[in-house]
């Protein structure tokens, strides 16, 4: 199998310039995927943002009861419920 000659990856002044370049160029012209290796990032954590949310006292108590039954913190249960709702588009 004949390998095509790869183009050199240019130097970028900033992240925006790099973004614009890769938005308009095919990376397979620049990288040999046959040389790629599996990568693992076990300690990578998603960025989170702290928010303030007002709930009725009764809803908060119900969430805490539900969370206690599942042996998870109620904030974690809220994230699980919201994630599932968004994934299933039940909002």
Buried (B, 14 or more C-beta within 10 A) or exposed (E): EEEEEEEEBEEEEEEEEBEEEEEEEEEEEBEEEEEEEEEEEEEEEEEEEEEEEEEEEEEBEEBEEBBEEEEBEBEEBBEEEEEEEEEEEEE
